[in-house]
Amino acid sequence: MQVTVRYFAQLKERFGKEEEKVVLQEGATSLDLLRNLLPDPKEFEQTSSYLRVAVNESMGSLQHPLHDGDQVVFMTPVAGG
Amino acid sequence: MHSDLEKRCYVTAQPISAATVETAMVDPASGAVFLFVGKVRNHHAGREVVGITYEAYQSMAEKVLDAIATKAREKFAVHEIRIVHRIGYLKVGEVSVCVAVSAAHRQEAFMAAHYCIEELKREVPIWKKEHYAVGESRWLGVPVDA
């Protein structure tokens, strides 16, 4: 399956892009996707500890399986206002 | 032009006029309109701030703002709620957010507006990067050692 990852704020700067398509194995979760995007185990551990995920514009769980065509946004702590 | 005035909750790159937001709330049954205006402040945690860049996951942010307003209307006896959040680079003193609530009586309007701004800060996918007088910038909310 293929999902679209969009990046905002700190993560947009970290990845140097606004979005990308990623091919994943069936049943992969957002956490699997994040591990794929952050191959360095230390960075993965550190970053996954404070990120939340939105799938198709709704808050989701990092452990929840993704589906083909999903739009995934990893979110650093929000700071509006 | 974005039909911003048609929407009650939205994110915009245009300067926010709190007066315009308030004027759009026309309801003879409302005896109170509470207007909260958030502005860019010139300091944070002891550092001099010269501006803030706001970035939003706009489509989701507007959905979440709508959901917050809907929830507030369920919890409090209010008539209308409008929430507008700015994105882009804002200088000190510019309006970053405006929450306007109309109600028959002031107490419910105060409480609903308070609820909306607190929920906004917790839930809406908007991020801010502070720019300091010394030349550095930092995204807020991200752990410092990350």
gemmi code that builds the backbone of each chain (N, CA, C; Angstrom):
import gemmi

chains = {
    "A": [
        ("MET", (0.847, -1.199, 0.000), (0.000, 0.000, 0.000), (0.884, 1.251, 0.000)),
        ("GLN", (0.245, 2.334, -0.391), (0.990, 3.594, -0.419), (0.228, 4.657, 0.372)),
        ("VAL", (0.960, 5.400, 1.202), (0.342, 6.485, 1.953), (1.065, 7.797, 1.624)),
        ("THR", (0.384, 8.901, 1.904), (0.993, 10.217, 1.724), (1.305, 10.792, 3.100)),
        ("VAL", (2.531, 11.225, 3.282), (2.914, 11.862, 4.545), (3.084, 13.348, 4.281)),
        ("ARG", (2.402, 14.161, 5.078), (2.592, 15.619, 4.962), (3.331, 16.111, 6.192)),
        ("TYR", (4.218, 17.072, 5.976), (5.038, 17.583, 7.076), (4.733, 19.049, 7.362)),
        ("PHE", (4.720, 19.365, 8.651), (4.499, 20.756, 9.062), (5.546, 21.146, 10.099)),
        ("ALA", (5.780, 22.445, 10.157), (6.583, 23.056, 11.226), (7.958, 22.397, 11.359)),
        ("GLN", (8.289, 21.981, 12.585), (9.602, 21.393, 12.863), (9.907, 20.207, 11.939)),
        ("LEU", (8.889, 19.376, 11.688), (9.134, 18.179, 10.876), (9.354, 18.527, 9.404)),
        ("LYS", (8.723, 19.604, 8.953), (8.956, 20.046, 7.569), (10.416, 20.458, 7.405)),
        ("GLU", (10.941, 21.118, 8.437), (12.356, 21.515, 8.386), (13.261, 20.288, 8.505)),
        ("ARG", (12.868, 19.349, 9.360), (13.691, 18.152, 9.566), (13.801, 17.337, 8.269)),
        ("PHE", (12.669, 17.177, 7.571), (12.680, 16.345, 6.366), (12.960, 17.140, 5.091)),
        ("GLY", (12.866, 18.456, 5.193), (13.189, 19.292, 4.048), (12.199, 19.173, 2.905)),
        ("LYS", (10.969, 18.808, 3.233), (9.935, 18.701, 2.189), (8.564, 18.840, 2.829)),
        ("GLU", (7.574, 19.096, 1.995), (6.215, 19.268, 2.511), (5.426, 17.971, 2.528)),
        ("GLU", (5.743, 17.089, 1.601), (5.060, 15.791, 1.623), (5.820, 14.779, 0.788)),
        ("GLU", (5.490, 13.521, 1.019), (6.074, 12.456, 0.201), (5.149, 11.237, 0.242)),
        ("LYS", (5.293, 10.402, -0.765), (4.551, 9.131, -0.818), (5.481, 8.049, -0.289)),
        ("VAL", (4.931, 7.165, 0.512), (5.731, 6.078, 1.073), (4.987, 4.761, 0.853)),
        ("VAL", (5.717, 3.776, 0.357), (5.140, 2.443, 0.159), (5.422, 1.618, 1.410)),
        ("LEU", (4.370, 0.989, 1.932), (4.482, 0.210, 3.169), (3.897, -1.182, 2.961)),
        ("GLN", (4.296, -2.087, 3.843), (3.687, -3.426, 3.806), (2.266, -3.325, 4.339)),
        ("GLU", (1.413, -4.226, 3.857), (0.033, -4.272, 4.367), (0.072, -4.445, 5.884)),
        ("GLY", (-0.810, -3.745, 6.577), (-0.886, -3.888, 8.031), (0.064, -2.988, 8.797)),
        ("ALA", (0.901, -2.246, 8.087), (1.857, -1.369, 8.768), (1.110, -0.267, 9.535)),
        ("THR", (1.671, 0.119, 10.663), (1.075, 1.163, 11.497), (1.796, 2.492, 11.272)),
        ("SER", (1.265, 3.551, 11.875), (1.933, 4.854, 11.797), (3.316, 4.786, 12.436)),
        ("LEU", (3.431, 3.971, 13.487), (4.728, 3.829, 14.146), (5.729, 3.138, 13.208)),
        ("ASP", (5.264, 2.144, 12.471), (6.127, 1.485, 11.464), (6.573, 2.509, 10.423)),
        ("LEU", (5.626, 3.343, 10.013), (5.944, 4.374, 9.024), (7.009, 5.322, 9.569)),
        ("LEU", (6.846, 5.734, 10.819), (7.802, 6.661, 11.429), (9.197, 6.026, 11.525)),
        ("ARG", (9.217, 4.746, 11.851), (10.504, 4.032, 11.942), (11.182, 3.993, 10.564)),
        ("ASN", (10.367, 3.850, 9.555), (10.845, 3.853, 8.175), (11.435, 5.231, 7.809)),
        ("LEU", (10.770, 6.286, 8.297), (11.214, 7.652, 7.971), (12.434, 8.074, 8.785)),
        ("LEU", (12.553, 7.492, 9.992), (13.669, 7.848, 10.889), (14.484, 6.594, 11.192)),
        ("PRO", (15.354, 6.214, 10.284), (16.111, 4.961, 10.457), (17.065, 4.979, 11.654)),
        ("ASP", (17.466, 6.165, 12.106), (18.363, 6.231, 13.267), (17.561, 5.906, 14.527)),
        ("PRO", (17.887, 4.790, 15.219), (17.075, 4.340, 16.356), (16.953, 5.405, 17.460)),
        ("LYS", (18.049, 6.141, 17.698), (18.009, 7.147, 18.764), (17.019, 8.255, 18.409)),
        ("GLU", (17.100, 8.720, 17.181), (16.182, 9.790, 16.759), (14.744, 9.286, 16.755)),
        ("PHE", (14.556, 8.038, 16.322), (13.208, 7.461, 16.312), (12.642, 7.415, 17.726)),
        ("GLU", (13.427, 6.888, 18.668), (12.953, 6.756, 20.057), (12.578, 8.115, 20.627)),
        ("GLN", (13.491, 9.066, 20.433), (13.295, 10.395, 21.001), (12.060, 11.068, 20.386)),
        ("THR", (11.967, 11.012, 19.071), (10.896, 11.720, 18.366), (9.543, 11.068, 18.605)),
        ("SER", (9.507, 9.745, 18.597), (8.218, 9.062, 18.756), (7.641, 9.278, 20.147)),
        ("SER", (8.483, 9.693, 21.112), (7.991, 9.884, 22.478), (7.081, 11.097, 22.598)),
        ("TYR", (7.192, 12.056, 21.686), (6.343, 13.242, 21.821), (5.464, 13.527, 20.606)),
        ("LEU", (5.515, 12.689, 19.592), (4.672, 12.931, 18.416), (3.282, 12.330, 18.589)),
        ("ARG", (2.316, 12.998, 18.005), (0.983, 12.412, 17.831), (0.769, 12.262, 16.329)),
        ("VAL", (-0.262, 11.537, 15.956), (-0.488, 11.335, 14.527), (-1.942, 11.649, 14.171)),
        ("ALA", (-2.099, 12.275, 13.007), (-3.433, 12.471, 12.439), (-3.484, 11.672, 11.136)),
        ("VAL", (-4.540, 10.887, 10.984), (-4.741, 10.122, 9.760), (-6.034, 10.620, 9.119)),
        ("ASN", (-5.914, 11.074, 7.879), (-7.075, 11.620, 7.158), (-7.796, 12.693, 7.976)),
        ("GLU", (-7.005, 13.575, 8.569), (-7.499, 14.759, 9.294), (-8.212, 14.444, 10.598)),
        ("SER", (-8.011, 13.238, 11.140), (-8.538, 12.918, 12.464), (-7.398, 12.373, 13.311)),
        ("MET", (-7.433, 12.705, 14.611), (-6.387, 12.190, 15.483), (-6.470, 10.668, 15.510)),
        ("GLY", (-5.319, 10.030, 15.417), (-5.285, 8.570, 15.396), (-4.301, 8.044, 16.424)),
        ("SER", (-4.079, 6.739, 16.365), (-3.125, 6.114, 17.264), (-1.909, 5.689, 16.445)),
        ("LEU", (-0.729, 5.843, 17.052), (0.492, 5.415, 16.367), (0.482, 3.905, 16.122)),
        ("GLN", (-0.300, 3.187, 16.934), (-0.337, 1.718, 16.817), (-1.404, 1.227, 15.841)),
        ("HIS", (-2.184, 2.141, 15.306), (-3.303, 1.733, 14.454), (-2.827, 1.451, 13.022)),
        ("PRO", (-3.285, 0.369, 12.419), (-2.857, 0.069, 11.043), (-3.317, 1.139, 10.047)),
        ("LEU", (-2.472, 1.414, 9.079), (-2.803, 2.371, 8.018), (-3.435, 1.630, 6.845)),
        ("HIS", (-4.018, 2.418, 5.951), (-4.638, 1.843, 4.760), (-4.140, 2.567, 3.519)),
        ("ASP", (-4.260, 1.888, 2.399), (-3.816, 2.464, 1.135), (-4.518, 3.808, 0.899)),
        ("GLY", (-3.738, 4.810, 0.538), (-4.309, 6.117, 0.237), (-4.448, 7.044, 1.432)),
        ("ASP", (-4.112, 6.559, 2.638), (-4.226, 7.406, 3.825), (-3.306, 8.619, 3.730)),
        ("GLN", (-3.771, 9.719, 4.299), (-2.916, 10.896, 4.456), (-2.501, 10.961, 5.930)),
        ("VAL", (-1.197, 10.917, 6.160), (-0.673, 10.831, 7.519), (0.105, 12.107, 7.854)),
        ("VAL", (-0.203, 12.674, 9.014), (0.548, 13.842, 9.484), (1.034, 13.562, 10.892)),
        ("PHE", (2.343, 13.483, 11.064), (2.909, 13.388, 12.406), (2.945, 14.796, 12.968)),
        ("MET", (2.511, 14.923, 14.218), (2.391, 16.255, 14.781), (3.242, 16.420, 16.035)),
        ("THR", (4.117, 17.391, 16.000), (4.804, 17.798, 17.223), (3.752, 18.498, 18.087)),
        ("PRO", (4.034, 18.698, 19.389), (3.031, 19.347, 20.233), (2.542, 20.659, 19.607)),
        ("VAL", (1.218, 20.818, 19.586), (0.658, 21.994, 18.921), (0.841, 23.226, 19.810)),
        ("ALA", (0.822, 24.388, 19.194), (1.115, 25.618, 19.947), (0.411, 26.813, 19.318)),
        ("GLY", (-0.895, 26.656, 19.088), (-1.630, 27.789, 18.542), (-1.949, 28.809, 19.628)),
        ("GLY", (-2.578, 29.882, 19.198), (-2.998, 30.914, 20.153), (-2.076, 32.093, 20.165)),
    ],
    "B": [
        ("MET", (-11.379, 35.946, -3.626), (-11.218, 36.150, -2.191), (-11.871, 34.993, -1.431)),
        ("HIS", (-11.168, 34.528, -0.429), (-11.659, 33.477, 0.453), (-12.919, 33.977, 1.140)),
        ("SER", (-13.965, 33.160, 1.124), (-15.217, 33.649, 1.720), (-15.178, 33.479, 3.228)),
        ("ASP", (-14.161, 34.098, 3.835), (-13.929, 33.935, 5.265), (-15.137, 34.322, 6.114)),
        ("LEU", (-15.811, 35.370, 5.714), (-16.901, 35.840, 6.560), (-18.089, 34.875, 6.561)),
        ("GLU", (-18.128, 33.977, 5.560), (-19.186, 32.970, 5.529), (-18.916, 31.882, 6.568)),
        ("LYS", (-17.642, 31.671, 6.839), (-17.267, 30.602, 7.761), (-17.110, 31.176, 9.166)),
        ("ARG", (-17.548, 30.429, 10.141), (-17.448, 30.944, 11.511), (-16.099, 30.636, 12.152)),
        ("CYS", (-15.468, 29.552, 11.703), (-14.167, 29.194, 12.264), (-13.200, 28.949, 11.111)),
        ("TYR", (-12.130, 29.699, 11.067), (-11.204, 29.500, 9.952), (-9.801, 29.984, 10.276)),
        ("VAL", (-8.900, 29.577, 9.394), (-7.495, 29.950, 9.489), (-7.212, 30.849, 8.303)),
        ("THR", (-6.500, 31.940, 8.527), (-6.282, 32.887, 7.436), (-4.870, 33.470, 7.456)),
        ("ALA", (-4.386, 33.780, 6.269), (-3.085, 34.451, 6.155), (-3.268, 35.970, 6.182)),
        ("GLN", (-4.522, 36.408, 6.153), (-4.794, 37.857, 6.154), (-4.854, 38.382, 7.588)),
        ("PRO", (-4.485, 39.657, 7.785), (-4.601, 40.244, 9.121), (-6.035, 40.109, 9.655)),
        ("ILE", (-6.141, 39.844, 10.945), (-7.449, 39.660, 11.572), (-7.929, 40.991, 12.142)),
        ("SER", (-9.154, 41.355, 11.791), (-9.780, 42.519, 12.405), (-10.817, 42.016, 13.400)),
        ("ALA", (-10.514, 42.193, 14.681), (-11.442, 41.727, 15.718), (-12.782, 42.440, 15.575)),
        ("ALA", (-12.742, 43.702, 15.176), (-13.984, 44.463, 15.018), (-14.859, 43.846, 13.930)),
        ("THR", (-14.218, 43.391, 12.844), (-14.978, 42.772, 11.753), (-15.614, 41.461, 12.207)),
        ("VAL", (-14.850, 40.687, 12.987), (-15.379, 39.419, 13.498), (-16.594, 39.697, 14.386)),
        ("GLU", (-16.460, 40.695, 15.238), (-17.539, 41.015, 16.181), (-18.759, 41.573, 15.451)),
        ("THR", (-18.513, 42.408, 14.468), (-19.612, 43.049, 13.740), (-20.461, 42.022, 12.980)),
        ("ALA", (-19.816, 40.896, 12.598), (-20.546, 39.866, 11.849), (-21.563, 39.135, 12.714)),
        ("MET", (-21.449, 39.316, 14.029), (-22.361, 38.609, 14.938), (-23.562, 39.490, 15.233)),
        ("VAL", (-24.590, 39.307, 14.441), (-25.778, 40.142, 14.592), (-26.914, 39.271, 15.123)),
        ("ASP", (-27.288, 39.496, 16.351), (-28.356, 38.697, 16.943), (-29.025, 39.516, 18.045)),
        ("PRO", (-30.235, 39.968, 17.802), (-30.919, 40.815, 18.794), (-31.142, 40.110, 20.130)),
        ("ALA", (-31.064, 38.774, 20.148), (-31.271, 38.050, 21.404), (-30.009, 37.990, 22.255)),
        ("SER", (-28.896, 38.469, 21.696), (-27.630, 38.423, 22.432), (-27.409, 39.730, 23.188)),
        ("GLY", (-27.322, 39.605, 24.515), (-27.053, 40.784, 25.334), (-25.575, 40.929, 25.636)),
        ("ALA", (-24.774, 39.925, 25.231), (-23.339, 39.972, 25.516), (-22.556, 39.392, 24.351)),
        ("VAL", (-21.468, 40.056, 24.006), (-20.493, 39.461, 23.091), (-19.151, 39.546, 23.790)),
        ("PHE", (-18.548, 38.392, 24.012), (-17.216, 38.370, 24.610), (-16.220, 38.184, 23.481)),
        ("LEU", (-15.235, 39.071, 23.453), (-14.256, 39.053, 22.370), (-12.864, 38.861, 22.977)),
        ("PHE", (-12.252, 37.732, 22.667), (-10.877, 37.511, 23.113), (-9.959, 37.733, 21.916)),
        ("VAL", (-8.939, 38.552, 22.117), (-7.978, 38.826, 21.051), (-6.586, 38.453, 21.549)),
        ("GLY", (-5.968, 37.498, 20.880), (-4.609, 37.108, 21.219), (-3.638, 37.826, 20.300)),
        ("LYS", (-2.558, 38.363, 20.896), (-1.579, 39.113, 20.111), (-0.167, 38.575, 20.331)),
        ("VAL", (0.694, 38.875, 19.410), (2.098, 38.481, 19.546), (2.755, 39.400, 20.575)),
        ("ARG", (3.354, 38.767, 21.568), (3.949, 39.497, 22.694), (5.464, 39.599, 22.476)),
        ("ASN", (6.049, 40.639, 23.068), (7.469, 40.908, 22.785), (8.442, 40.139, 23.677)),
        ("HIS", (7.932, 39.201, 24.458), (8.844, 38.423, 25.305), (8.263, 37.046, 25.574)),
        ("HIS", (9.129, 36.092, 25.807), (8.704, 34.750, 26.219), (9.848, 34.108, 26.980)),
        ("ALA", (9.540, 33.667, 28.197), (10.532, 32.989, 29.044), (11.828, 33.792, 29.145)),
        ("GLY", (11.653, 35.095, 29.312), (12.812, 35.955, 29.532), (13.564, 36.350, 28.267)),
        ("ARG", (13.053, 35.944, 27.120), (13.743, 36.285, 25.867), (12.936, 37.319, 25.091)),
        ("GLU", (13.648, 38.212, 24.430), (12.974, 39.236, 23.638), (12.529, 38.637, 22.305)),
        ("VAL", (11.240, 38.742, 22.035), (10.652, 38.174, 20.817), (10.357, 39.302, 19.831)),
        ("VAL", (10.726, 39.085, 18.569), (10.449, 40.121, 17.558), (9.295, 39.727, 16.630)),
        ("GLY", (8.984, 38.426, 16.592), (7.879, 37.988, 15.744), (7.639, 36.498, 15.915)),
        ("ILE", (6.520, 36.042, 15.368), (6.179, 34.621, 15.434), (5.673, 34.181, 14.065)),
        ("THR", (6.167, 33.027, 13.616), (5.610, 32.409, 12.409), (4.639, 31.324, 12.843)),
        ("TYR", (3.404, 31.436, 12.380), (2.395, 30.403, 12.643), (2.213, 29.574, 11.391)),
        ("GLU", (2.139, 28.256, 11.601), (1.898, 27.344, 10.492), (0.762, 26.411, 10.888)),
        ("ALA", (-0.115, 26.088, 9.961), (-1.271, 25.241, 10.285), (-1.427, 24.112, 9.282)),
        ("TYR", (-1.946, 23.027, 9.767), (-2.488, 21.965, 8.914), (-3.921, 22.425, 8.693)),
        ("GLN", (-4.066, 23.299, 7.691), (-5.253, 24.154, 7.629), (-6.585, 23.407, 7.565)),
        ("SER", (-6.670, 22.414, 6.686), (-7.963, 21.729, 6.529), (-8.384, 21.063, 7.834)),
        ("MET", (-7.420, 20.438, 8.519), (-7.768, 19.791, 9.781), (-7.996, 20.827, 10.872)),
        ("ALA", (-7.181, 21.876, 10.874), (-7.324, 22.914, 11.899), (-8.729, 23.504, 11.872)),
        ("GLU", (-9.252, 23.743, 10.677), (-10.589, 24.335, 10.590), (-11.659, 23.350, 11.065)),
        ("LYS", (-11.452, 22.065, 10.785), (-12.396, 21.055, 11.299), (-12.370, 21.025, 12.825)),
        ("VAL", (-11.162, 21.078, 13.394), (-11.051, 21.005, 14.854), (-11.631, 22.266, 15.494)),
        ("LEU", (-11.412, 23.418, 14.871), (-12.010, 24.659, 15.393), (-13.536, 24.554, 15.383)),
        ("ASP", (-14.086, 24.034, 14.290), (-15.542, 23.845, 14.221), (-16.025, 22.912, 15.329)),
        ("ALA", (-15.263, 21.829, 15.552), (-15.659, 20.849, 16.578), (-15.619, 21.484, 17.972)),
        ("ILE", (-14.610, 22.330, 18.209), (-14.514, 23.008, 19.510), (-15.710, 23.942, 19.703)),
        ("ALA", (-16.047, 24.677, 18.656), (-17.180, 25.608, 18.754), (-18.488, 24.839, 18.978)),
        ("THR", (-18.631, 23.721, 18.299), (-19.844, 22.904, 18.472), (-19.945, 22.396, 19.906)),
        ("LYS", (-18.821, 21.896, 20.419), (-18.798, 21.388, 21.796), (-19.115, 22.506, 22.782)),
        ("ALA", (-18.565, 23.677, 22.543), (-18.802, 24.810, 23.448), (-20.275, 25.203, 23.446)),
        ("ARG", (-20.886, 25.116, 22.267), (-22.319, 25.458, 22.209), (-23.164, 24.430, 22.945)),
        ("GLU", (-22.689, 23.191, 23.005), (-23.413, 22.165, 23.765), (-23.250, 22.368, 25.265)),
        ("LYS", (-22.060, 22.816, 25.660), (-21.757, 22.935, 27.093), (-22.301, 24.215, 27.718)),
        ("PHE", (-22.382, 25.271, 26.925), (-22.739, 26.577, 27.479), (-23.925, 27.160, 26.713)),
        ("ALA", (-24.703, 27.967, 27.404), (-25.887, 28.574, 26.775), (-25.465, 29.815, 25.992)),
        ("VAL", (-24.854, 29.559, 24.827), (-24.392, 30.681, 24.001), (-25.069, 30.606, 22.630)),
        ("HIS", (-25.010, 31.700, 21.913), (-25.676, 31.748, 20.613), (-24.718, 31.430, 19.472)),
        ("GLU", (-23.694, 32.248, 19.332), (-22.807, 32.090, 18.187), (-21.350, 32.136, 18.650)),
        ("ILE", (-20.521, 31.349, 17.949), (-19.089, 31.345, 18.267), (-18.311, 31.491, 16.967)),
        ("ARG", (-17.376, 32.407, 16.976), (-16.480, 32.561, 15.827), (-15.036, 32.478, 16.330)),
        ("ILE", (-14.239, 31.709, 15.621), (-12.817, 31.582, 15.988), (-11.998, 31.766, 14.714)),
        ("VAL", (-11.078, 32.703, 14.749), (-10.238, 32.973, 13.586), (-8.773, 32.924, 14.032)),
        ("HIS", (-7.955, 32.174, 13.315), (-6.534, 32.087, 13.658), (-5.691, 32.486, 12.457)),
        ("ARG", (-4.714, 33.283, 12.700), (-3.816, 33.769, 11.636), (-2.662, 32.802, 11.434)),
        ("ILE", (-2.172, 32.728, 10.202), (-0.923, 32.008, 9.921), (0.030, 32.939, 9.179)),
        ("GLY", (1.297, 32.522, 9.113), (2.315, 33.336, 8.463), (3.160, 34.057, 9.506)),
        ("TYR", (3.968, 35.009, 9.030), (4.851, 35.745, 9.944), (4.106, 36.950, 10.524)),
        ("LEU", (4.076, 37.018, 11.844), (3.410, 38.130, 12.530), (4.434, 38.878, 13.380)),
        ("LYS", (4.374, 40.184, 13.309), (5.246, 41.011, 14.152), (4.591, 41.192, 15.525)),
        ("VAL", (5.391, 41.643, 16.468), (4.883, 41.939, 17.811), (3.686, 42.887, 17.686)),
        ("GLY", (2.617, 42.566, 18.419), (1.430, 43.420, 18.415), (0.362, 43.007, 17.437)),
        ("GLU", (0.714, 42.148, 16.472), (-0.306, 41.712, 15.514), (-1.219, 40.664, 16.159)),
        ("VAL", (-2.446, 40.599, 15.666), (-3.451, 39.677, 16.217), (-3.245, 38.282, 15.637)),
        ("SER", (-3.041, 37.314, 16.533), (-2.840, 35.933, 16.091), (-4.135, 35.138, 16.132)),
        ("VAL", (-5.007, 35.479, 17.067), (-6.243, 34.709, 17.204), (-7.353, 35.587, 17.753)),
        ("CYS", (-8.568, 35.287, 17.315), (-9.729, 36.014, 17.818), (-10.840, 34.996, 18.090)),
        ("VAL", (-11.371, 35.047, 19.303), (-12.509, 34.200, 19.671), (-13.644, 35.136, 20.051)),
        ("ALA", (-14.774, 34.990, 19.399), (-15.925, 35.844, 19.702), (-17.124, 34.970, 20.031)),
        ("VAL", (-17.756, 35.267, 21.143), (-18.895, 34.460, 21.592), (-20.048, 35.383, 21.960)),
        ("SER", (-21.214, 35.092, 21.404), (-22.390, 35.869, 21.792), (-23.320, 34.992, 22.621)),
        ("ALA", (-24.004, 35.623, 23.546), (-24.923, 34.903, 24.435), (-25.945, 35.890, 24.969)),
        ("ALA", (-26.988, 35.355, 25.577), (-27.982, 36.239, 26.190), (-27.334, 36.990, 27.357)),
        ("HIS", (-26.503, 36.264, 28.114), (-25.899, 36.849, 29.320), (-24.387, 36.646, 29.331)),
        ("ARG", (-23.672, 37.552, 29.999), (-22.209, 37.584, 29.915), (-21.500, 36.340, 30.457)),
        ("GLN", (-22.023, 35.786, 31.566), (-21.290, 34.701, 32.221), (-21.055, 33.519, 31.288)),
        ("GLU", (-22.078, 33.123, 30.565), (-21.940, 31.991, 29.651), (-20.968, 32.327, 28.510)),
        ("ALA", (-21.005, 33.564, 28.061), (-20.097, 33.976, 26.981), (-18.642, 33.919, 27.449)),
        ("PHE", (-18.387, 34.400, 28.690), (-17.021, 34.334, 29.253), (-16.546, 32.887, 29.286)),
        ("MET", (-17.393, 32.012, 29.846), (-16.973, 30.623, 30.056), (-16.742, 29.902, 28.729)),
        ("ALA", (-17.612, 30.153, 27.774), (-17.461, 29.485, 26.477), (-16.185, 29.957, 25.760)),
        ("ALA", (-15.903, 31.246, 25.847), (-14.694, 31.768, 25.195), (-13.443, 31.192, 25.844)),
        ("HIS", (-13.467, 31.098, 27.171), (-12.336, 30.513, 27.894), (-12.129, 29.063, 27.468)),
        ("TYR", (-13.222, 28.334, 27.398), (-13.158, 26.935, 26.968), (-12.554, 26.845, 25.560)),
        ("CYS", (-13.023, 27.693, 24.667), (-12.555, 27.632, 23.267), (-11.065, 27.914, 23.142)),
        ("ILE", (-10.572, 28.928, 23.818), (-9.150, 29.266, 23.644), (-8.255, 28.196, 24.279)),
        ("GLU", (-8.699, 27.627, 25.406), (-7.884, 26.572, 26.030), (-7.864, 25.322, 25.145)),
        ("GLU", (-9.002, 24.950, 24.605), (-9.059, 23.776, 23.722), (-8.251, 24.012, 22.447)),
        ("LEU", (-8.334, 25.225, 21.941), (-7.575, 25.575, 20.730), (-6.086, 25.328, 20.964)),
        ("LYS", (-5.588, 25.810, 22.100), (-4.153, 25.661, 22.373), (-3.752, 24.194, 22.521)),
        ("ARG", (-4.697, 23.364, 22.982), (-4.385, 21.949, 23.210), (-4.541, 21.091, 21.963)),
        ("GLU", (-5.524, 21.402, 21.118), (-5.942, 20.440, 20.102), (-5.769, 20.846, 18.637)),
        ("VAL", (-5.698, 22.123, 18.362), (-5.728, 22.533, 16.954), (-4.325, 22.426, 16.337)),
        ("PRO", (-4.210, 21.762, 15.173), (-2.886, 21.595, 14.566), (-2.339, 22.899, 13.968)),
        ("ILE", (-1.878, 23.738, 14.880), (-1.216, 24.995, 14.529), (0.059, 25.037, 15.361)),
        ("TRP", (1.128, 25.466, 14.720), (2.419, 25.517, 15.401), (2.979, 26.928, 15.304)),
        ("LYS", (3.807, 27.283, 16.291), (4.417, 28.607, 16.213), (5.918, 28.546, 16.418)),
        ("LYS", (6.572, 29.366, 15.623), (8.027, 29.477, 15.727), (8.338, 30.893, 16.178)),
        ("GLU", (8.956, 30.996, 17.342), (9.305, 32.326, 17.849), (10.636, 32.776, 17.267)),
        ("HIS", (10.673, 34.050, 16.930), (11.908, 34.648, 16.423), (12.399, 35.634, 17.483)),
        ("TYR", (13.636, 35.444, 17.920), (14.173, 36.239, 19.026), (15.054, 37.380, 18.520)),
        ("ALA", (15.162, 38.399, 19.384), (15.940, 39.590, 19.027), (17.399, 39.238, 18.744)),
        ("VAL", (17.886, 38.192, 19.392), (19.292, 37.807, 19.193), (19.524, 37.101, 17.859)),
        ("GLY", (18.428, 36.837, 17.141), (18.592, 36.247, 15.811), (18.236, 34.784, 15.703)),
        ("GLU", (18.021, 34.131, 16.847), (17.636, 32.715, 16.789), (16.125, 32.574, 16.619)),
        ("SER", (15.719, 31.362, 16.239), (14.294, 31.042, 16.138), (14.079, 29.652, 16.724)),
        ("ARG", (12.863, 29.419, 17.239), (12.589, 28.092, 17.802), (11.111, 27.742, 17.706)),
        ("TRP", (10.834, 26.502, 17.259), (9.458, 26.000, 17.280), (9.080, 25.704, 18.716)),
        ("LEU", (7.962, 26.208, 19.183), (7.537, 25.949, 20.557), (6.877, 24.576, 20.648)),
        ("GLY", (6.951, 23.992, 21.829), (6.293, 22.715, 22.077), (7.188, 21.518, 21.856)),
        ("VAL", (8.253, 21.700, 21.105), (9.177, 20.595, 20.848), (10.199, 20.576, 21.983)),
        ("PRO", (10.416, 19.405, 22.593), (11.404, 19.349, 23.677), (12.736, 19.965, 23.247)),
        ("VAL", (13.340, 20.721, 24.174), (14.544, 21.495, 23.833), (15.696, 20.598, 23.377)),
        ("ASP", (15.812, 19.409, 23.994), (16.951, 18.556, 23.645), (16.660, 17.667, 22.440)),
        ("ALA", (15.468, 17.828, 21.836), (15.127, 16.950, 20.701), (15.803, 17.438, 19.427)),
    ],
}
model = gemmi.Model(1)
for chain_id, residues in chains.items():
    chain = gemmi.Chain(chain_id)
    for i, (resn, *xyz) in enumerate(residues, 1):
        res = gemmi.Residue()
        res.name, res.seqid = resn, gemmi.SeqId(i, " ")
        for name, pos in zip(("N", "CA", "C"), xyz):
            atom = gemmi.Atom()
            atom.name, atom.element = name, gemmi.Element(name[0])
            atom.pos, atom.b_iso = gemmi.Position(*pos), 0.0
            res.add_atom(atom)
        chain.add_residue(res)
    model.add_chain(chain)
structure = gemmi.Structure()
structure.add_model(model)
structure.setup_entities()
